[in-house]
Amino acid sequence: MTDSRPLLSSQTTRIPRWVWAGLVVMHLLALGWQLHARQPLFPDSDRYVQAARNLRDAGTLYALPLTEQPLQAQEYSIRPPGYPVFLLLTGGAGPAIPWAALLLQNALSLLNLALVLQWLMRCTGGLRRKQWAVLLLLAAAGTGQFIYANVLMSEILLQTLVVVLWRCLDRFWNTGYPAGALAGAAGATTVALLVKPVFYPFAGVLLLLGIVVGWRQHRPWLVLATAVPLLVALLWMGRNEARTGYFHFSSIAEINLLRYNARGVLQAAAGPQQAEKFVRASLTAASRQPGFAAQQEYIRRQSMRALLAHPVTCLGQQARGMLTFFLDPGRFDLVHFLRLPQTASSGLLQLLNQRSYRAAAQYLGQLPWGVLSALGLLLLANVVRLGLLLRFGGSRTYSWPARLLLLGVILYVAALTGPLGAARFAVPVLPLLLAGAGAGLTVGQPEPAAQLRSRPSAS
C-alpha cells in the first residue's frame, strides 16, 4: 500500500490545463511564424528533401540531384532512409509548403512532451503550482522543440523514437521485465537508426541487454528480438556496399571525423591555419585513392592519427562539446528560423573553438541587443535545467534504475555528438532533459512516494 498522507493544497496530481495551453500556444506561435515565412528549410534540409524526391522519381536514395554528374558515392549513404520516407509520405518532397509534414511534427512534439510529463507525474506523485510554472518556463527555453517541429529536419521524428525507446526501457525495468516492452525498445531503436546514424551503435547496447536478460530468464527469443536493430543495420550497410563498394552505415561518419573532430582538435592544438592545411591535404590525398572504400578508409586513418597525436586536447574537446550540448542557447536555430541577418561567416562556437576570442567578442557585439538578451536568458535557463538534472541524478529520492535510464539515454546522445555539441543536437532528448529537471525540482519534497521513489512505501 502506498503512503496515504494528503497532498499539500498547492500540489496537483494532474497536468494543469494552463500548462497544456502554454505548450500548445508555443507550438502554434512557431507554426504561425512558419505560415508567415513560408520557408521550412534549414541549411541541412536540402539533402533530406532531395533524397525524398529521388526516392519518389527514381527509386533510389541519393541526396543530390541525379542530373549533377558525376554522381558522388558518399551521397548514397549520407542520409539514412527514415526521414526521406517520412517526407515522401507527408508531402515534404513536393514543391508546395509541406503543411502535412509540419502539422504531424507538431503533433509528435506535443505527444513527446505528454509522454515525459506523464512519467514525471508517476515518478513524483505530483507537482506544486510553482514547480509547474518553472517547468513551463524551462520548456519555453528549449526553443529547439518548437523550431524543429516547424522545419524539414529529422530531429522531432527522432525525438519521438527516443522517447518511446526510453519509456519502453523504463517499463521493462520497473514492471518486472515484460517482454513486450523490450520488443518495443527494439522496434524504436530499429527505426531510430534508420532516421539518424547516432543510434546505429545503440543496436549493440540493446543486443547486449537482450543477451543478459534472455540468459537470466531462459528466454532465447529475447536475444532474437533485440538482435533485430543490429540485423537491420547490417542489411543497410550491405545496401551501401552494393552502391558504393564500401561496407559502412553512413558516409557522415568520415565527414564528421575529418571536418569537425580532427579539425577541431588541430585548431585547438596547432591553430586554424594548420587545421585547414591538414583537412585540405587529407582530402586531396584521399581523392587519389582507388575507389570510394579506399578514400574513406584513408580519411579515417588520417583523422584518427591526428586525434591520437593530441589525446589531452581530444578529451578536452569532447568534454567541452558535451557541456555545450547541455548549455548552448541555440543562436544558430533562432537566427535561421527567424530569418535574422547573419553577422559573420563563422559561428560563435567555431570562433571559440579556434580561440579567436577577440573575433568572438566582436561577433557578440554585432548581434542586436534583443537577440543578445534572449540568448543570455536562454543560457541561464539551460544552466538551471542542467543543475536540476544533476540534482535528480545525484539524489536517492528516486530509484537508481529511473535515474540510470533517463541519464543514460541523454548521456549516450551527448557522448556520440561529442565535439559537435550544440543546441540542435540536443533536440532529440529535450523532453528527457525536461523530465529530469522536473524530477530535480521535487528532490527532498515531503509528498507521498510514487512508484519510482526509492524509499519503501508505507504499509
ROZA-376239 format. One line per 2 residues: their letters; for each residue x, y, z of C-alpha. Coordinates in Angstrom, 2 decimals. Example, Ala and Ser with C-alpha at 12.3 -4.5 7.8 and 13.67 -1.06 7.14 Angstrom:
as	12.30 -4.50 7.80; 13.67 -1.06 7.14
This chain:
mt	0.00 0.00 0.00; 1.33 3.42 -0.85
ds	1.72 6.29 1.55; -1.73 7.83 2.12
rp	-0.69 11.19 3.55; -2.64 14.04 1.93
ll	-1.03 16.18 -0.69; -0.25 19.78 0.07
ss	-3.06 22.05 -1.09; -0.84 23.64 -3.73
qt	0.13 20.32 -5.30; -1.63 18.92 -8.36
tr	-1.84 15.26 -9.34; -2.84 16.09 -12.92
ip	-1.04 18.08 -15.54; -2.72 21.50 -15.26
rw	-4.70 22.76 -18.21; -2.76 26.01 -18.22
vw	0.47 24.04 -18.72; -1.04 22.26 -21.72
ag	-2.35 25.58 -23.01; 1.11 27.12 -22.73
lv	2.74 24.27 -24.65; 0.09 24.36 -27.38
vm	0.33 28.14 -27.73; 4.13 27.96 -28.12
hl	3.76 25.40 -30.91; 1.06 27.49 -32.57
la	3.22 30.62 -32.44; 6.11 28.79 -34.12
lg	3.75 27.31 -36.71; 2.19 30.73 -37.29
wq	5.61 32.23 -37.93; 6.31 29.45 -40.42
lh	2.99 30.16 -42.12; 4.15 33.74 -42.49
ar	7.75 32.97 -43.56; 6.80 30.02 -45.82
qp	10.37 28.74 -45.79; 10.56 25.44 -43.87
lf	14.12 24.64 -44.97; 17.21 24.77 -42.76
pd	20.79 24.62 -44.11; 20.78 20.81 -43.85
sd	17.24 20.26 -45.15; 18.08 20.16 -48.84
ry	19.64 16.70 -48.77; 16.62 15.23 -46.95
vq	14.22 16.76 -49.47; 16.33 15.78 -52.48
aa	16.71 12.22 -51.18; 12.92 12.01 -50.85
rn	12.46 13.31 -54.41; 14.98 10.86 -55.85
lr	13.30 8.05 -53.95; 9.96 9.08 -55.46
da	11.15 9.74 -59.01; 13.97 7.23 -59.50
gt	13.52 4.71 -56.70; 16.96 5.43 -55.28
ly	18.14 7.15 -52.12; 20.62 9.77 -53.27
al	20.97 13.15 -51.55; 21.87 15.39 -54.53
pl	20.13 15.90 -57.89; 20.74 12.90 -60.13
te	21.30 15.30 -63.04; 24.53 16.56 -61.46
qp	27.30 14.41 -62.89; 29.42 12.66 -61.90
lq	27.45 11.06 -59.09; 29.20 11.13 -55.72
aq	29.36 7.86 -53.81; 29.03 9.50 -50.39
ey	25.59 10.87 -51.30; 24.10 7.36 -51.44
si	24.57 6.91 -47.70; 24.92 10.39 -46.21
rp	21.22 10.32 -45.22; 19.56 7.13 -43.90
pg	16.14 6.38 -45.38; 13.92 7.14 -42.37
yp	13.28 10.85 -42.74; 13.20 10.92 -46.57
vf	10.48 8.25 -46.40; 8.64 10.36 -43.81
ll	8.79 13.35 -46.19; 7.66 11.21 -49.09
lt	4.59 10.03 -47.14; 3.67 13.51 -45.86
gg	4.18 15.61 -48.97; 7.56 17.00 -47.99
ag	9.10 16.04 -51.33; 6.88 18.32 -53.40
pa	7.28 21.99 -54.34; 4.38 23.16 -52.15
ip	4.72 24.08 -48.47; 4.52 20.69 -46.69
wa	1.86 21.55 -44.12; 1.01 17.89 -43.52
al	4.61 17.17 -42.51; 4.77 20.25 -40.27
ll	1.41 19.56 -38.61; 2.40 15.97 -37.95
qn	5.74 17.07 -36.48; 3.93 19.48 -34.15
al	1.59 16.68 -33.10; 4.58 14.40 -32.45
sl	6.27 17.14 -30.43; 3.21 17.51 -28.19
ln	2.95 13.73 -27.87; 6.58 13.53 -26.76
la	6.02 16.19 -24.10; 2.87 14.39 -22.94
lv	4.76 11.11 -22.52; 7.50 12.66 -20.40
lq	5.04 14.67 -18.28; 3.03 11.51 -17.63
wl	6.24 9.81 -16.49; 7.03 12.81 -14.31
mr	3.62 12.65 -12.61; 4.01 8.94 -11.95
ct	7.57 9.46 -10.79; 6.94 12.38 -8.42
gg	3.37 11.83 -7.26; 2.51 15.42 -8.15
lr	3.97 18.89 -8.60; 3.17 22.20 -6.94
rk	1.91 25.12 -8.97; 5.21 26.98 -8.69
qw	7.05 23.87 -9.86; 4.74 23.58 -12.87
av	5.44 27.24 -13.65; 9.21 26.65 -13.53
ll	8.81 23.57 -15.71; 6.78 25.52 -18.29
ll	9.44 28.25 -18.39; 12.14 25.62 -18.92
aa	10.06 24.10 -21.71; 9.74 27.54 -23.33
ag	13.52 27.98 -23.07; 14.00 24.80 -25.10
tg	13.30 26.72 -28.29; 14.54 23.86 -30.46
qf	11.38 21.94 -29.52; 9.18 24.44 -31.35
iy	11.63 25.42 -34.08; 12.39 21.90 -35.30
an	8.72 20.95 -35.20; 8.25 23.54 -37.93
vl	11.15 22.88 -40.31; 12.02 19.93 -42.54
ms	14.59 18.32 -40.28; 14.60 14.86 -38.72
ei	15.05 15.92 -35.08; 11.41 15.69 -33.93
ll	10.82 12.33 -35.61; 13.97 11.01 -33.93
qt	12.83 12.60 -30.67; 9.60 10.58 -30.77
lv	11.57 7.37 -31.25; 13.96 8.28 -28.41
vv	11.07 8.99 -26.03; 9.34 5.72 -26.99
lw	12.62 3.84 -26.57; 13.17 5.36 -23.13
rc	9.60 4.69 -21.99; 9.84 1.07 -23.17
ld	13.11 0.55 -21.30; 11.63 2.26 -18.25
rf	8.60 -0.03 -18.32; 10.82 -3.04 -18.92
wn	12.98 -2.27 -15.91; 10.34 -1.12 -13.44
tg	7.46 -3.54 -14.06; 9.04 -6.96 -13.86
yp	10.85 -7.23 -17.20; 7.84 -7.57 -19.56
ag	8.96 -8.98 -22.86; 6.70 -6.66 -24.86
al	8.50 -3.60 -23.51; 11.88 -4.91 -24.63
ag	10.45 -5.73 -28.05; 9.09 -2.17 -28.22
aa	12.54 -0.83 -27.39; 14.00 -2.95 -30.20
ga	11.44 -1.58 -32.66; 12.10 2.03 -31.62
tt	15.86 1.51 -31.92; 15.47 -0.02 -35.37
va	13.55 2.95 -36.73; 15.75 5.45 -34.86
ll	18.96 4.22 -36.50; 17.25 4.48 -39.89
vk	16.47 8.13 -39.10; 19.82 9.23 -37.66
pv	23.14 7.33 -37.63; 23.71 8.39 -34.00
fy	21.57 5.41 -32.90; 23.41 2.86 -35.01
pf	25.83 1.97 -32.14; 22.88 1.65 -29.73
ag	21.90 -1.53 -31.57; 24.88 -3.23 -29.92
vl	23.92 -1.89 -26.48; 20.39 -3.24 -26.80
ll	21.60 -6.63 -28.03; 23.88 -6.92 -25.01
lg	20.91 -6.16 -22.74; 18.84 -8.80 -24.56
iv	21.57 -11.41 -24.15; 21.85 -10.76 -20.39
vg	18.10 -10.77 -19.76; 17.42 -13.66 -22.12
wr	20.03 -15.81 -20.38; 18.79 -14.93 -16.88
qh	15.13 -15.54 -17.76; 15.79 -18.52 -20.07
rp	14.05 -16.71 -22.94; 16.27 -17.06 -26.01
wl	13.71 -15.26 -28.17; 14.56 -12.02 -26.31
vl	18.04 -12.27 -27.81; 16.49 -12.62 -31.25
at	14.17 -9.64 -30.67; 16.98 -7.36 -29.54
av	19.17 -8.51 -32.43; 16.71 -7.01 -34.97
pl	18.21 -3.47 -34.86; 21.70 -4.81 -35.47
lv	20.44 -7.05 -38.27; 18.71 -4.11 -39.95
al	21.87 -2.01 -39.58; 23.95 -4.75 -41.21
lw	21.45 -5.05 -44.06; 21.63 -1.30 -44.64
mg	25.44 -1.48 -44.61; 25.20 -4.22 -47.21
rn	23.00 -1.97 -49.36; 25.58 0.81 -49.04
ea	28.36 -1.57 -50.03; 26.39 -2.60 -53.12
rt	26.02 1.07 -54.07; 29.49 2.35 -53.20
gy	31.81 -0.63 -52.74; 32.35 0.32 -49.09
fh	30.75 -1.61 -46.21; 29.59 1.21 -43.94
fs	26.45 2.65 -42.34; 26.71 6.33 -43.30
si	29.33 8.46 -45.01; 28.59 11.21 -42.49
ae	30.87 9.37 -40.03; 34.04 10.11 -42.03
in	32.83 13.62 -42.86; 32.36 14.47 -39.20
ll	35.57 12.71 -38.17; 37.73 14.78 -40.50
ry	35.91 18.09 -40.94; 34.78 18.53 -37.35
na	36.53 16.21 -34.88; 40.07 16.22 -36.31
rg	39.80 19.82 -37.48; 38.56 20.96 -34.06
vl	41.36 19.22 -32.19; 44.02 20.59 -34.53
qa	42.54 24.08 -34.30; 42.89 23.94 -30.53
aa	46.35 22.30 -30.59; 48.06 23.95 -33.56
gp	45.84 26.79 -34.74; 43.25 27.28 -37.51
qq	45.76 27.50 -40.36; 47.38 24.16 -39.56
ae	43.96 22.56 -39.14; 42.77 23.81 -42.53
kf	46.03 22.71 -44.15; 45.59 19.20 -42.69
vr	41.99 18.92 -43.88; 42.80 20.07 -47.42
as	45.84 17.79 -47.65; 43.84 14.80 -46.39
lt	41.02 15.39 -48.88; 43.47 15.83 -51.76
aa	45.36 12.65 -50.88; 42.11 10.74 -50.38
sr	40.88 11.74 -53.83; 43.88 9.96 -55.32
qp	42.95 6.65 -53.68; 41.49 3.95 -55.97
gf	37.80 3.83 -55.14; 35.40 5.14 -52.51
aa	36.27 2.49 -49.91; 39.98 3.31 -50.05
qq	39.19 7.03 -49.88; 37.04 6.68 -46.79
ey	39.50 4.37 -45.07; 42.30 6.84 -45.77
ir	40.30 9.71 -44.28; 39.54 7.60 -41.22
rq	43.20 6.66 -40.71; 44.42 10.23 -41.10
sm	41.76 11.60 -38.79; 42.43 9.02 -36.09
ra	46.16 9.69 -36.36; 45.53 13.39 -35.74
ll	43.25 12.67 -32.77; 45.66 10.18 -31.16
ah	48.53 12.65 -31.58; 46.71 15.06 -29.23
pv	44.88 12.87 -26.68; 44.55 15.54 -23.97
tc	43.22 18.11 -26.43; 40.89 15.46 -27.86
lg	39.45 14.71 -24.41; 39.13 18.42 -23.73
qq	37.23 18.94 -26.98; 34.93 16.04 -26.12
ar	34.22 17.46 -22.66; 33.62 20.95 -24.00
gm	31.35 19.63 -26.73; 29.27 17.70 -24.20
lt	28.99 20.77 -21.95; 27.95 22.85 -24.97
ff	25.36 20.16 -25.76; 23.61 20.99 -22.48
ld	24.15 24.76 -22.35; 24.12 26.14 -25.92
pg	21.24 28.66 -26.13; 20.69 27.89 -29.82
rf	21.78 31.01 -31.69; 22.03 29.02 -34.94
dl	18.45 27.80 -34.65; 16.98 31.20 -33.77
vh	18.87 33.08 -36.48; 17.80 30.71 -39.24
fl	14.22 30.20 -38.05; 13.52 33.91 -37.52
rl	15.39 34.83 -40.73; 17.74 37.16 -38.87
pq	20.73 38.56 -40.80; 23.98 36.65 -40.44
ta	26.61 38.86 -38.79; 29.66 36.71 -39.51
ss	30.78 33.90 -41.77; 31.77 31.77 -38.78
gl	29.55 30.82 -35.86; 30.32 31.73 -32.26
lq	31.21 28.16 -31.31; 33.60 27.89 -34.25
ll	35.32 31.14 -33.26; 35.71 29.95 -29.67
nq	37.00 26.60 -30.89; 39.64 28.48 -32.89
rs	40.50 30.53 -29.78; 39.56 33.67 -31.71
yr	38.30 35.36 -28.55; 38.55 38.89 -29.96
aa	36.57 37.84 -33.04; 34.02 36.12 -30.76
aq	33.63 39.33 -28.73; 33.17 41.33 -31.93
yl	30.66 38.77 -33.14; 28.58 39.17 -29.97
gq	28.83 42.94 -30.26; 27.28 42.81 -33.73
lp	24.18 40.98 -32.53; 21.05 43.06 -31.89
wg	20.51 43.75 -28.20; 17.21 41.91 -28.26
vl	18.82 38.77 -29.66; 21.77 39.02 -27.26
sa	19.43 39.43 -24.28; 17.32 36.48 -25.40
lg	20.40 34.29 -25.78; 21.52 35.29 -22.29
ll	18.17 34.31 -20.79; 18.17 31.01 -22.68
ll	21.69 30.27 -21.44; 20.59 30.98 -17.86
an	17.61 28.65 -18.26; 19.89 25.91 -19.61
vv	22.19 26.32 -16.61; 19.20 25.94 -14.29
rl	17.98 22.90 -16.24; 21.38 21.24 -16.06
gl	21.60 21.93 -12.32; 18.19 20.35 -11.73
ll	19.15 17.37 -13.90; 22.30 16.83 -11.83
rf	20.25 17.18 -8.65; 17.93 14.44 -9.88
gg	20.84 12.22 -10.92; 22.60 12.54 -7.58
sr	19.53 12.10 -5.40; 18.49 8.95 -3.60
ty	14.89 10.11 -3.57; 14.34 8.21 -6.82
sw	15.28 4.65 -7.66; 18.62 4.14 -9.35
pa	17.07 2.42 -12.41; 14.90 5.51 -13.05
rl	17.93 7.77 -12.83; 20.20 5.43 -14.79
ll	17.80 5.04 -17.73; 16.98 8.72 -18.08
lg	20.54 9.96 -17.69; 21.91 7.05 -19.71
vi	19.92 7.88 -22.84; 20.77 11.59 -22.52
ly	24.48 10.94 -22.00; 24.55 8.46 -24.87
va	23.38 11.13 -27.31; 25.66 13.77 -25.76
al	28.70 11.46 -25.92; 28.05 10.37 -29.50
tg	27.61 14.00 -30.52; 30.95 14.80 -28.85
pl	32.81 17.91 -30.05; 29.90 18.78 -32.35
ga	27.78 19.59 -29.29; 25.20 22.30 -29.97
ar	21.58 23.05 -29.12; 20.21 21.43 -32.29
fa	21.85 18.11 -31.46; 20.13 18.11 -28.05
vp	16.64 18.34 -29.59; 16.13 14.52 -29.68
vl	16.48 14.42 -25.87; 14.90 17.78 -24.95
pl	11.80 16.13 -23.40; 14.06 13.86 -21.32
ll	16.04 16.88 -20.14; 12.73 18.48 -19.14
ag	11.63 15.35 -17.28; 14.91 15.16 -15.38
ag	14.70 18.83 -14.47; 11.11 18.38 -13.28
ag	12.14 15.46 -11.08; 15.03 17.54 -9.78
lt	12.55 20.18 -8.64; 10.92 17.67 -6.28
vg	14.04 16.18 -4.69; 13.52 16.17 -0.92
qp	9.85 17.08 -1.30; 7.85 15.58 1.60
ep	4.97 14.40 -0.55; 3.91 10.75 -0.93
aa	6.26 8.29 -2.53; 5.44 7.39 -6.11
ql	6.25 4.21 -8.00; 9.77 5.25 -8.90
rs	10.72 6.60 -5.47; 13.49 4.56 -3.96
rp	12.38 4.64 -0.34; 9.92 1.90 0.68
sa	6.25 2.79 0.78; 4.24 2.59 3.96
s	2.08 -0.44 4.50
